[in-house]
Amino acid sequence: MQTILIFVLFAAALVYLGWRAYKRFVVTDTGCRKGCGCAADSRSSVRRAS
């Protein structure tokens, strides 16, 4: 039983790391994600109150 639990946890960790690597290397949007307003699409940028 313990072996199965360890295998499931290890597999979950590998899936999580794979997902993080995928999100890091596959860019799906433009802009720098800092919220500075430099995104190409004006709807995706964050507007600050003046």
URRA-V691792 format. One record per residue. N is the residue number from 0. RES is the residue in three letters. SS is DSSP state (2 for helix, 1 for strand, 0 for the rest). PSI is psi as a letter, one per 30 degrees, with the letter a starting at -180 (NA if undefined). Layout:
N;RES;SS;PSI
N;RES;SS;PSI
This chain:
0;MET;0;e
1;GLN;2;e
2;THR;2;e
3;ILE;2;e
4;LEU;2;e
5;ILE;2;e
6;PHE;2;e
7;VAL;2;e
8;LEU;2;e
9;PHE;2;e
10;ALA;2;e
11;ALA;2;e
12;ALA;2;e
13;LEU;2;e
14;VAL;2;e
15;TYR;2;e
16;LEU;2;e
17;GLY;2;e
18;TRP;2;e
19;ARG;2;e
20;ALA;2;e
21;TYR;2;e
22;LYS;2;f
23;ARG;2;e
24;PHE;2;f
25;VAL;0;j
26;VAL;0;k
27;THR;0;f
28;ASP;0;l
29;THR;0;l
30;GLY;0;l
31;CYS;0;g
32;ARG;0;g
33;LYS;0;f
34;GLY;0;g
35;CYS;0;f
36;GLY;0;g
37;CYS;0;g
38;ALA;0;k
39;ALA;0;e
40;ASP;0;k
41;SER;0;f
42;ARG;0;f
43;SER;0;f
44;SER;0;l
45;VAL;0;k
46;ARG;0;k
47;ARG;0;k
48;ALA;0;k
49;SER;0;NA
